[in-house]
Amino acid sequence: MKVVVESHIQGTFLGYARGVVHRLDDGSEWEQTGNTQEFVYRERPGCRVYRDRLWIDVEGTSAVAEVRRHIGRGWAGPGAF
């Protein structure tokens, strides 16, 4: 899979959950659209977004989650559920 973005999640990452918007250090925002759920606590973890479909892989997790580019309002804060 081709890496589209390699960055860090801003602030605290509390895991994967549908609808969560992940804000990255590069300014991009990615909304989780897949049903992956995994609860972890990480401060500013590294992450990669891959293109096949779009997937985010966060450092320290055992899963990946399907995402889409988030444009607009609705960001609930770092790692917010």
Secondary structure by P-SEA (a helix, b strand, c coil): ccccbbbbcccccccccccbbbbccccbbbbbcccbbbbbbbcbbbbbbbcccbbbbbccccbbbbbcccccccccccccc
